[in-house]
Amino acid sequence: MALRASENANAGAAAFVQSALFARTFREGMALVEETASYLDGEGRAASKALTRDSAMSYAGASMRLTTQLMQIASWLLVLRAVRENEMALAEAAEPKYRLEAAGGGEDYDLSGLPEKLLMLIENAGQLYGRIARLDADIFKPEAGEESGGDVALQQRALMEAFGRG
């Protein structure tokens, strides 16, 4: 995706990275990354050893998905912090390689029997990811008419997202 072409859009994105909202989101995101790492390396490791075999498998899968989601959050936040600190141009930050990946529903998995703290971390990360995904889409969305109307892959992706399969 390309950054919106208009100067107003650039100014809006530049203002966002300098805003208190970004600073608060950055602190919240990085704190959640640290809290999760600490949990998974300590209390969570001990708790996982006490789980049944099936629950331990669910724990492993859930913790891997959680870690991946948090790495995407941290990466997005660090890119925008680089823009904030004039270490990266806004146009570079708008490149597809820096965009937040579509969350996708992923496969359903059984969360029953997992430690409450892990469930809380999963819930918090999911909520934060959703907020950041909305910010990312708003900040880096293309202007109307900027994308090619003949791009079949783009149209398929839009349909998949519209029907919850993206």
Sequence and secondary structure as in RCSB ss.txt:
>XXXX:A:sequence
MALRASENANAGAAAFVQSALFARTFREGMALVEETASYLDGEGRAASKALTRDSAMSYAGASMRLTTQLMQIAS
WLLVLRAVRENEMALAEAAEPKYRLEAAGGGEDYDLSGLPEKLLMLIENAGQLYGRIARLDADIFKPEAGEESGG
DVALQQRALMEAFGRG
>XXXX:A:secstr
    SSHHHHHHHHHHHTSHHHHHHHHHHHHHHHHHHHHHHTHHHHHHHTS HHHHHHHHHHHHHHHHHHHHHHH
HHHHHHHHHTTSS HHHHTSGGGS            TTS HHHHHHHHHHHHHHHHHHHHHHHHH   TTTS TT
 HHHHHHHHHHHTT  
